[in-house]
Amino acid sequence: MARIMSLAEAVAENVRDGDTVAMEGFTHLIPYAAGHEVIRQGRKDLFLVRMTPDILYDQLIGVGAARGMKFSWGGNPGVGSLHRFRDAVENQWPRPLEIEEHSHAAMANAYEAGAANLPFAMLRGYIGADLPKVNPNIKSVTCPFTGEVLAAVPAIRPDVTIIHAQRADRKGNVLLEGIVGVQKEAVLAARRSIVTVEEIVDELSPPSPNSVVLPTWAVTAVTHVPGGAFPSYAHGYYPRSNAFYIRWDEIARDRETFTAWIKENVLDARPEDYARHAAKTAAKVA
Amino acid sequence: MTDFTPTEMMTIAAARELSNDDVCFVGIGAPSAACNVARLTHAPGITLIYESGTVGTKPDVLPLSIGDGELCDTALFTVSVSEMFRYWLQGGRITTGFLGGAQIDRFANLNTTVVGPYDHPKVRLPGGGGAPEIASNCGRIFITMALSKRGFVEKLPFVTSMGHGEGGNTREKLGLKTKGPTRVITDLCILEPDSETKELTVVSIHPGVSRERIVENCAWPIKFAETVIETPAPTETELSVLRDINARTKKAHEGTGPGKEAA
């Protein structure tokens, strides 16, 4: 059964130095508040996993919390590069970053394999592409029925997966809706999971089309963090701050401005600060 | 005739490639603009799919990112990313993929991974995302990119997604039954692979563009087809639809929330 606890407790109990950590969210419901708590608690040597690492992983890489990253597309969507990620790969600052690179199709299949308790995933993929030449974790299998050669990648089995969702009830059942990404697969593939939510309610409202429910017995910890996905968005609660994504390009371009930003807004800030930002965003749009 | 920019010509020429019957996997940026202009002009019945899982979406403004809420709000339905890649893309249900890239070679292979050696890159780009499988699993591929020597290169440092490989029958030899890239739409001209060699060849030149300018902006000795036509200039309707959606998009993205506060 999921335990309902504070964000600080959830991170302290479930995220350990050296862990393989997936913080998923496909543009939507990215668990920023939880990621910042990981930075505040000083976790190190993490192996980060995510299909679309964007600003949050740029921050974790920039503070030196990551020893490596498995990913399929690393950029600031619609804006440009992740400068802290590039600085780590191109100049080994603040430390070298081991990368394991896949395609989206392979990562999505690898999460499903993890959730399904299989050792690997197969797909009709990577045909004519160079990634298999540089990633020894892309191999091939031959279909025992047709003889077709297919791509194979290892299942993703994070030590801990962290996601953000709209609602949980008091028992710890969790509901997500809108663009649901690979969050369900990532939670079910992991040994432990933390879900931050906008609201804790007496009863989950009837699910909308394409909503996902994670039952309490499949989740480790649930924590109430309104605005926990900001500056990404929570469908039905607040929109994405595109302005922040655009502004991040300036902040992250330079090591000094990045470090100053992290100190002011993450290391010296508290989880409650998110509620304030999200409320402001919602008020502007309404 | 109203004046138009090369980028507007590129977007409109790309939009014209699509029809009502297309089920189209849309890349962000120029492909997204082209697909939505097609939907708002001659192809109102087109099905647009974004890799975030939105199917049959009809955004009023162009998404900054492939997972914007606008795409889900206006979609016929939304699925998980795993289902998108397994059932819909790999299942062969998508007729057309629309891609862009940082670099392309003469056989329409694309690079969005690294410039320089993979282990010690000069420039680390975002990576392939959905492109490697979009390129092989969609019925055919359109590519849209501005023509420049930096982008249209003699040899790719890294093949992120295969177009026609080494040319000729590379795709068939690898067991692919899909067509691969059939049109490359640039800001100066349109290219198609030669039917035998699969080398990209100029088939249409945009109004006011000289052959010399095309040659100067491509890093390989670019070939022209025997018959080259002039791309019809954008119509008033096409231009006004494109400019309207760009204006709505700009306004919407300026208005989405504080940028100065902490995240």
Interface residues (C-beta under 8 A of the other chain):
Chain A: F26 T27 H28 Y32 M51 T52 I55 F71 S72 W73 G74 G75 P77 G78 V79 S81 L82 F85 R86 V89 E90 E101 S103 H104 A105 A108 N109 Y111 E112 L123 R124 G125 Y126 I127 G128 A129 D130 L131 V134 E148 G178 I179 V180 G181 V182 K184 E185 P209 N210 V212 F230 P231 Y233 H235 Y238 P239 R240 S241 N242 A243 F244 Y245 I246 R247 W248 E264 N265 V266 A269 D273 H277 K280 T281 K284 V285
Chain B: I28 G29 E51 S52 G53 T54 P63 L64 S65 I66 G67 D68 G69 L71 C72 F77 T78 V79 S80 V81 S82 M84 F85 R86 L89 Q90 N109 T113 Y118 D119 P121 K122 V123 R124 L125 P126 G127 G128 G129 G130 A131 P132 E133 A135 S136 N137 F158 V159 T160 S161 M162 G165 T170 R171 L174 G175 L176 H253 E254 G255 T256 G257 P258 G259 K260 E261 A262 A263
